[in-house]
Amino acid sequence: MIVRRLLAVLIAGASLGAAPAPAPNPETDRVAFQSYFFTKFPNVKHEEFGNGPYAVNAPMRKQWEEIMQFPPYEPALDEGREAFEAPFANGRHYSDCFDNGGDGIRQTYPRFDTKTGEIITLDGAINACRVSNGEKPLPLQTGVMASITAFMSESSRGKPFDIKIPADPRALAAYERGKEFFYARKGQLGFACASCHVQGAGERLRGDILAPALGILAAFPIYRSDWGAMGTIDRRFTSCSAQTRAVPLPAQAAAYREVEYFLSYMSNGIPITGPGTRP
Amino acid sequence: MKTASFAFLGLMLCASAMAATQPDAEATFKAAQSEEALAKAEQAAWTTTETTLADAQKSLTAQKWDEAKALADEALALAKRSRAQATEQKTLWQDAVIR
Protein backbone atom coordinates (compact mmCIF):
# COMPACT_ATOMS: atom_id res chain seq x y z
CA MET A 1 0.00 0.00 0.00
CA ILE A 2 2.74 2.40 1.06
CA VAL A 3 4.76 1.46 -1.98
CA ARG A 4 1.77 2.10 -4.26
CA ARG A 5 1.21 5.59 -2.71
CA LEU A 6 4.88 6.36 -3.01
CA LEU A 7 4.80 5.38 -6.69
CA ALA A 8 1.71 7.53 -7.29
CA VAL A 9 3.45 10.53 -5.68
CA LEU A 10 6.58 9.95 -7.74
CA ILE A 11 4.62 9.66 -11.00
CA ALA A 12 2.61 12.79 -10.20
CA GLY A 13 5.82 14.66 -9.35
CA ALA A 14 7.50 13.54 -12.53
CA SER A 15 4.58 14.61 -14.71
CA LEU A 16 4.44 18.01 -12.97
CA GLY A 17 8.17 18.51 -13.37
CA ALA A 18 8.37 17.37 -16.99
CA ALA A 19 8.60 20.44 -19.19
CA PRO A 20 6.47 20.13 -22.33
CA ALA A 21 8.40 20.27 -25.61
CA PRO A 22 8.43 23.88 -26.81
CA ALA A 23 6.14 24.55 -29.76
CA PRO A 24 8.06 25.32 -32.98
CA ASN A 25 8.53 29.06 -33.39
CA PRO A 26 10.50 30.02 -36.52
CA GLU A 27 10.76 33.68 -35.54
CA THR A 28 12.26 32.85 -32.13
CA ASP A 29 14.67 30.51 -33.94
CA ARG A 30 15.62 33.24 -36.42
CA VAL A 31 16.39 35.81 -33.74
CA ALA A 32 18.54 33.31 -31.80
CA PHE A 33 20.26 32.13 -35.00
CA GLN A 34 21.17 35.63 -36.14
CA SER A 35 22.26 36.72 -32.64
CA TYR A 36 24.66 33.76 -32.53
CA PHE A 37 26.43 34.95 -35.67
CA PHE A 38 26.31 38.64 -34.80
CA THR A 39 27.97 37.79 -31.47
CA LYS A 40 30.49 35.38 -33.02
CA PHE A 41 31.52 37.95 -35.64
CA PRO A 42 31.04 41.33 -33.91
CA ASN A 43 33.04 43.24 -36.54
CA VAL A 44 31.06 41.98 -39.53
CA LYS A 45 28.30 44.28 -40.76
CA HIS A 46 25.02 42.40 -40.84
CA GLU A 47 24.45 42.97 -44.54
CA GLU A 48 27.88 41.43 -45.24
CA PHE A 49 26.87 37.91 -44.19
CA GLY A 50 25.68 37.20 -47.74
CA ASN A 51 29.33 37.28 -48.81
CA GLY A 52 30.15 34.08 -46.93
CA PRO A 53 33.83 33.50 -46.14
CA TYR A 54 34.78 36.90 -47.60
CA ALA A 55 32.82 38.58 -44.82
CA VAL A 56 34.83 36.92 -42.06
CA ASN A 57 38.35 36.47 -43.44
CA ALA A 58 40.35 39.55 -44.49
CA PRO A 59 42.98 37.88 -46.75
CA MET A 60 40.27 35.98 -48.64
CA ARG A 61 38.26 39.15 -49.02
CA LYS A 62 41.23 40.89 -50.60
CA GLN A 63 41.63 38.10 -53.16
CA TRP A 64 37.89 38.13 -53.84
CA GLU A 65 37.87 41.88 -54.45
CA GLU A 66 40.53 41.35 -57.08
CA ILE A 67 38.62 38.44 -58.66
CA MET A 68 35.53 40.64 -58.81
CA GLN A 69 37.28 43.03 -61.20
CA PHE A 70 36.31 40.41 -63.80
CA PRO A 71 33.61 38.26 -62.16
CA PRO A 72 33.84 34.68 -63.41
CA TYR A 73 30.04 34.33 -63.48
CA GLU A 74 29.57 37.03 -66.14
CA PRO A 75 29.27 34.61 -69.10
CA ALA A 76 26.51 32.82 -67.13
CA LEU A 77 24.66 36.12 -66.67
CA ASP A 78 24.66 36.70 -70.43
CA GLU A 79 23.52 33.13 -71.10
CA GLY A 80 20.85 33.42 -68.40
CA ARG A 81 19.44 36.67 -69.80
CA GLU A 82 19.28 35.17 -73.28
CA ALA A 83 17.59 31.97 -72.07
CA PHE A 84 15.16 33.89 -69.85
CA GLU A 85 14.08 36.20 -72.63
CA ALA A 86 13.76 33.53 -75.34
CA PRO A 87 10.16 32.45 -75.97
CA PHE A 88 9.02 28.85 -75.43
CA ALA A 89 7.71 26.93 -78.47
CA ASN A 90 4.19 28.05 -77.52
CA GLY A 91 5.24 31.71 -77.65
CA ARG A 92 5.03 32.29 -73.89
CA HIS A 93 8.01 33.32 -71.71
CA TYR A 94 9.48 32.60 -68.29
CA SER A 95 8.32 36.07 -67.27
CA ASP A 96 4.70 34.89 -67.69
CA CYS A 97 5.18 32.39 -64.84
CA PHE A 98 6.51 34.76 -62.16
CA ASP A 99 5.36 37.73 -60.10
CA ASN A 100 6.65 41.00 -61.51
CA GLY A 101 7.79 39.19 -64.65
CA GLY A 102 10.48 37.43 -62.60
CA ASP A 103 12.29 40.71 -61.89
CA GLY A 104 13.64 41.15 -58.34
CA ILE A 105 11.88 38.16 -56.78
CA ARG A 106 14.70 35.76 -55.88
CA GLN A 107 14.64 36.91 -52.23
CA THR A 108 11.11 35.49 -51.81
CA TYR A 109 12.16 31.90 -52.65
CA PRO A 110 11.74 29.18 -51.48
CA ARG A 111 8.00 29.46 -50.97
CA PHE A 112 5.41 27.18 -49.42
CA ASP A 113 2.80 26.13 -51.98
CA THR A 114 -0.57 25.87 -50.25
CA LYS A 115 -2.02 23.80 -53.12
CA THR A 116 0.51 20.97 -52.99
CA GLY A 117 1.78 21.43 -49.43
CA GLU A 118 5.32 21.41 -50.86
CA ILE A 119 8.27 23.78 -50.74
CA ILE A 120 8.94 25.39 -54.12
CA THR A 121 12.45 26.65 -54.77
CA LEU A 122 13.28 29.14 -57.52
CA ASP A 123 14.93 26.33 -59.51
CA GLY A 124 11.83 24.19 -59.05
CA ALA A 125 9.59 27.06 -60.13
CA ILE A 126 11.70 27.56 -63.28
CA ASN A 127 11.29 23.91 -64.23
CA ALA A 128 7.57 23.96 -63.34
CA CYS A 129 7.25 26.96 -65.68
CA ARG A 130 8.95 25.03 -68.46
CA VAL A 131 6.82 21.93 -67.98
CA SER A 132 3.58 23.94 -67.86
CA ASN A 133 4.60 25.44 -71.21
CA GLY A 134 5.33 22.09 -72.84
CA GLU A 135 9.12 22.20 -72.42
CA LYS A 136 11.40 19.61 -70.84
CA PRO A 137 12.77 20.43 -67.36
CA LEU A 138 16.38 21.60 -67.21
CA PRO A 139 19.14 19.64 -65.46
CA LEU A 140 19.26 21.03 -61.93
CA GLN A 141 22.88 21.37 -60.88
CA THR A 142 24.65 23.51 -63.47
CA GLY A 143 24.37 24.77 -67.05
CA VAL A 144 21.35 26.80 -68.19
CA MET A 145 19.54 26.38 -64.85
CA ALA A 146 22.47 28.02 -63.04
CA SER A 147 22.59 30.74 -65.69
CA ILE A 148 18.87 31.58 -65.44
CA THR A 149 18.97 31.68 -61.63
CA ALA A 150 22.11 33.86 -61.88
CA PHE A 151 20.24 36.31 -64.08
CA MET A 152 17.21 36.31 -61.77
CA SER A 153 19.37 36.65 -58.64
CA GLU A 154 21.20 39.63 -60.05
CA SER A 155 17.89 41.46 -60.36
CA SER A 156 17.42 40.92 -56.61
CA ARG A 157 20.88 42.08 -55.49
CA GLY A 158 20.61 44.10 -52.30
CA LYS A 159 17.04 43.00 -51.60
CA PRO A 160 16.84 41.27 -48.20
CA PHE A 161 15.62 37.68 -47.89
CA ASP A 162 11.89 37.78 -47.27
CA ILE A 163 10.77 34.19 -46.72
CA LYS A 164 7.25 33.58 -45.44
CA ILE A 165 6.00 30.69 -43.37
CA PRO A 166 2.23 30.84 -43.71
CA ALA A 167 -0.13 29.78 -40.94
CA ASP A 168 -0.43 26.27 -42.31
CA PRO A 169 0.71 23.29 -40.20
CA ARG A 170 2.26 21.72 -43.32
CA ALA A 171 4.49 24.78 -43.80
CA LEU A 172 5.62 24.66 -40.19
CA ALA A 173 6.24 20.91 -40.48
CA ALA A 174 8.36 21.46 -43.61
CA TYR A 175 10.32 24.17 -41.77
CA GLU A 176 10.89 21.81 -38.80
CA ARG A 177 12.08 19.00 -41.08
CA GLY A 178 14.48 21.43 -42.75
CA LYS A 179 15.76 22.46 -39.32
CA GLU A 180 16.27 18.80 -38.34
CA PHE A 181 18.16 18.15 -41.59
CA PHE A 182 20.44 21.11 -40.86
CA TYR A 183 21.33 20.02 -37.33
CA ALA A 184 21.35 16.19 -37.68
CA ARG A 185 24.70 14.48 -38.19
CA LYS A 186 25.03 12.40 -41.33
CA GLY A 187 27.50 10.38 -43.34
CA GLN A 188 30.33 8.19 -42.14
CA LEU A 189 32.18 11.30 -40.94
CA GLY A 190 29.20 12.23 -38.74
CA PHE A 191 28.99 15.85 -39.86
CA ALA A 192 25.86 17.99 -39.71
CA CYS A 193 25.46 21.09 -41.90
CA ALA A 194 25.78 22.93 -38.59
CA SER A 195 29.13 21.28 -37.77
CA CYS A 196 30.84 23.31 -40.48
CA HIS A 197 28.60 26.33 -40.84
CA VAL A 198 27.70 27.03 -37.19
CA GLN A 199 30.37 25.57 -34.89
CA GLY A 200 33.07 25.78 -37.59
CA ALA A 201 32.03 29.04 -39.24
CA GLY A 202 35.06 31.20 -40.02
CA GLU A 203 37.46 28.35 -39.19
CA ARG A 204 39.72 26.64 -41.67
CA LEU A 205 38.93 23.11 -42.85
CA ARG A 206 41.98 22.02 -44.84
CA GLY A 207 42.27 24.78 -47.48
CA ASP A 208 38.80 26.26 -47.03
CA ILE A 209 37.42 28.95 -44.76
CA LEU A 210 34.00 27.75 -43.70
CA ALA A 211 31.17 30.16 -44.48
CA PRO A 212 28.73 31.12 -41.72
CA ALA A 213 25.28 29.54 -42.16
CA LEU A 214 23.71 33.00 -41.86
CA GLY A 215 23.30 34.31 -45.40
CA ILE A 216 25.01 31.27 -46.89
CA LEU A 217 22.45 30.90 -49.71
CA ALA A 218 22.33 34.60 -50.57
CA ALA A 219 25.13 34.29 -53.13
CA PHE A 220 23.71 31.38 -55.14
CA PRO A 221 24.15 30.34 -57.83
CA ILE A 222 27.93 30.51 -57.56
CA TYR A 223 30.93 30.16 -59.78
CA ARG A 224 33.15 27.83 -57.79
CA SER A 225 36.83 27.61 -58.74
CA ASP A 226 36.86 24.05 -57.43
CA TRP A 227 34.17 23.15 -59.99
CA GLY A 228 35.49 25.44 -62.72
CA ALA A 229 31.86 26.18 -63.47
CA MET A 230 28.61 27.57 -62.13
CA GLY A 231 26.58 25.55 -59.66
CA THR A 232 23.15 25.77 -58.10
CA ILE A 233 22.13 25.24 -54.48
CA ASP A 234 21.41 21.60 -55.37
CA ARG A 235 24.97 21.18 -56.58
CA ARG A 236 26.28 22.55 -53.30
CA PHE A 237 23.98 20.37 -51.19
CA THR A 238 24.85 17.19 -53.07
CA SER A 239 28.58 17.90 -52.88
CA CYS A 240 28.32 18.70 -49.14
CA SER A 241 26.53 15.37 -48.60
CA ALA A 242 29.23 13.48 -50.47
CA GLN A 243 31.98 15.27 -48.50
CA THR A 244 30.53 13.85 -45.26
CA ARG A 245 30.40 10.42 -46.99
CA ALA A 246 26.60 10.43 -47.04
CA VAL A 247 24.93 9.23 -50.23
CA PRO A 248 23.62 12.48 -51.78
CA LEU A 249 19.88 12.79 -52.32
CA PRO A 250 18.53 13.56 -55.78
CA ALA A 251 18.53 17.27 -56.69
CA GLN A 252 15.34 18.95 -55.47
CA ALA A 253 14.63 16.09 -53.05
CA ALA A 254 12.10 17.22 -50.44
CA ALA A 255 14.79 17.21 -47.73
CA TYR A 256 17.02 19.58 -49.74
CA ARG A 257 14.11 21.93 -50.51
CA GLU A 258 13.15 21.97 -46.84
CA VAL A 259 16.65 22.72 -45.56
CA GLU A 260 16.81 25.53 -48.15
CA TYR A 261 13.52 26.84 -46.75
CA PHE A 262 14.88 26.71 -43.18
CA LEU A 263 18.21 28.34 -44.04
CA SER A 264 16.60 31.06 -46.15
CA TYR A 265 14.13 31.88 -43.39
CA MET A 266 17.03 32.09 -40.91
CA SER A 267 18.58 34.65 -43.26
CA ASN A 268 15.55 36.92 -43.48
CA GLY A 269 16.84 40.48 -43.59
CA ILE A 270 20.22 39.53 -45.14
CA PRO A 271 20.52 40.96 -48.68
CA ILE A 272 20.86 38.80 -51.78
CA THR A 273 24.41 38.94 -53.17
CA GLY A 274 24.11 36.38 -55.96
CA PRO A 275 25.34 35.37 -58.31
CA GLY A 276 28.53 34.84 -56.38
CA THR A 277 31.96 33.33 -56.60
CA ARG A 278 33.63 30.95 -54.20
CA PRO A 279 37.04 29.18 -54.06
CA MET B 1 56.89 -36.07 -34.07
CA LYS B 2 53.41 -37.05 -32.80
CA THR B 3 52.86 -33.56 -31.35
CA ALA B 4 53.90 -31.92 -34.59
CA SER B 5 51.46 -34.07 -36.59
CA PHE B 6 48.60 -33.14 -34.27
CA ALA B 7 49.50 -29.44 -34.54
CA PHE B 8 49.59 -29.65 -38.33
CA LEU B 9 46.20 -31.44 -38.39
CA GLY B 10 44.77 -28.81 -36.07
CA LEU B 11 45.98 -25.99 -38.29
CA MET B 12 44.50 -27.63 -41.38
CA LEU B 13 41.14 -28.03 -39.63
CA CYS B 14 41.15 -24.38 -38.51
CA ALA B 15 42.03 -23.17 -41.99
CA SER B 16 39.21 -25.14 -43.59
CA ALA B 17 36.78 -23.91 -40.91
CA MET B 18 37.77 -20.28 -41.59
CA ALA B 19 37.59 -20.40 -45.38
CA ALA B 20 34.38 -18.83 -46.66
CA THR B 21 32.23 -20.84 -48.98
CA GLN B 22 30.28 -19.48 -51.93
CA PRO B 23 26.93 -19.77 -50.10
CA ASP B 24 28.40 -17.95 -47.04
CA ALA B 25 29.70 -15.10 -49.15
CA GLU B 26 26.51 -14.79 -51.19
CA ALA B 27 24.27 -14.90 -48.12
CA THR B 28 26.27 -12.18 -46.37
CA PHE B 29 26.29 -10.08 -49.53
CA LYS B 30 22.48 -10.35 -49.80
CA ALA B 31 22.12 -9.39 -46.13
CA ALA B 32 24.34 -6.35 -46.69
CA GLN B 33 22.38 -5.36 -49.80
CA SER B 34 19.07 -5.57 -47.89
CA GLU B 35 20.43 -3.50 -45.01
CA GLU B 36 21.77 -0.88 -47.42
CA ALA B 37 18.42 -0.73 -49.22
CA LEU B 38 16.80 0.08 -45.87
CA ALA B 39 19.47 2.72 -45.17
CA LYS B 40 18.75 4.32 -48.55
CA ALA B 41 15.02 4.31 -47.94
CA GLU B 42 15.70 6.12 -44.66
CA GLN B 43 18.03 8.59 -46.47
CA ALA B 44 20.78 7.38 -44.17
CA ALA B 45 23.11 5.62 -46.61
CA TRP B 46 26.87 6.16 -46.61
CA THR B 47 29.04 6.34 -49.72
CA THR B 48 31.56 3.98 -48.09
CA THR B 49 28.89 1.28 -47.77
CA GLU B 50 28.14 1.65 -51.48
CA THR B 51 31.78 1.31 -52.52
CA THR B 52 32.37 -1.64 -50.16
CA LEU B 53 29.30 -3.40 -51.56
CA ALA B 54 30.53 -2.78 -55.10
CA ASP B 55 33.93 -4.25 -54.16
CA ALA B 56 32.21 -7.29 -52.60
CA GLN B 57 30.25 -7.77 -55.82
CA LYS B 58 33.50 -7.74 -57.82
CA SER B 59 35.02 -10.35 -55.50
CA LEU B 60 31.91 -12.54 -55.86
CA THR B 61 32.20 -12.31 -59.63
CA ALA B 62 35.87 -13.26 -59.37
CA GLN B 63 34.87 -16.21 -57.12
CA LYS B 64 37.15 -14.97 -54.35
CA TRP B 65 34.85 -16.15 -51.58
CA ASP B 66 37.02 -15.21 -48.58
CA GLU B 67 37.50 -11.69 -49.86
CA ALA B 68 33.84 -11.36 -50.86
CA LYS B 69 32.69 -12.53 -47.43
CA ALA B 70 35.02 -10.12 -45.63
CA LEU B 71 33.89 -7.18 -47.77
CA ALA B 72 30.21 -8.10 -47.42
CA ASP B 73 30.66 -8.34 -43.64
CA GLU B 74 32.18 -4.87 -43.67
CA ALA B 75 29.38 -3.47 -45.86
CA LEU B 76 26.78 -5.02 -43.57
CA ALA B 77 28.42 -3.43 -40.51
CA LEU B 78 28.60 -0.04 -42.26
CA ALA B 79 24.95 -0.19 -43.35
CA LYS B 80 23.86 -1.12 -39.81
CA ARG B 81 25.91 1.72 -38.34
CA SER B 82 24.50 4.26 -40.80
CA ARG B 83 20.95 3.26 -39.83
CA ALA B 84 21.86 3.41 -36.13
CA GLN B 85 23.26 6.93 -36.68
CA ALA B 86 19.99 8.04 -38.29
CA THR B 87 17.99 6.59 -35.39
CA GLU B 88 20.20 8.31 -32.78
CA GLN B 89 20.04 11.63 -34.62
CA LYS B 90 16.22 11.62 -34.64
CA THR B 91 16.44 13.07 -31.13
CA LEU B 92 20.09 14.11 -30.69
CA TRP B 93 19.91 16.87 -33.36
CA GLN B 94 17.87 18.97 -30.97
CA ASP B 95 20.88 19.35 -28.65
CA ALA B 96 22.71 21.25 -31.40
CA VAL B 97 19.99 23.83 -32.09
CA ILE B 98 20.96 27.46 -31.49
CA ARG B 99 18.62 28.79 -28.80
Contacts between the chains, C-beta under 8 A, distances in Angstrom:
chain1	res1	chain2	res2	distance
A	29	B	97	7.6
A	29	B	98	7.6
A	32	B	98	5.1
A	32	B	99	5.4
A	33	B	98	5.2
A	36	B	98	4.7
A	179	B	97	7.2
A	180	B	93	5.4
A	183	B	93	4.2
A	183	B	94	7.4
A	183	B	96	4.5
A	183	B	97	5.7
A	184	B	89	4.2
A	184	B	90	7.8
A	184	B	92	7.6
A	184	B	93	4.0
A	185	B	85	6.8
A	185	B	89	5.5
A	185	B	92	7.5
A	185	B	93	7.4
A	186	B	44	7.5
A	186	B	85	7.4
A	186	B	86	7.9
A	186	B	89	7.5
A	187	B	46	6.0
A	187	B	47	7.6
A	188	B	46	4.6
A	188	B	47	7.4
A	188	B	48	5.0
A	188	B	78	7.3
A	188	B	82	7.4
A	190	B	85	6.9
A	192	B	93	7.1
A	192	B	96	6.4
A	194	B	96	5.5
A	198	B	96	7.7
A	198	B	98	6.6
A	242	B	47	6.3
A	245	B	46	5.4
A	245	B	47	4.8
A	245	B	48	5.5
A	246	B	44	7.9
A	246	B	45	7.2
A	246	B	46	6.2
A	246	B	47	6.9
A	247	B	40	6.7
A	247	B	45	3.9
A	247	B	46	6.6
A	247	B	47	5.7
A	247	B	50	6.3
A	249	B	43	6.2
A	255	B	43	6.3
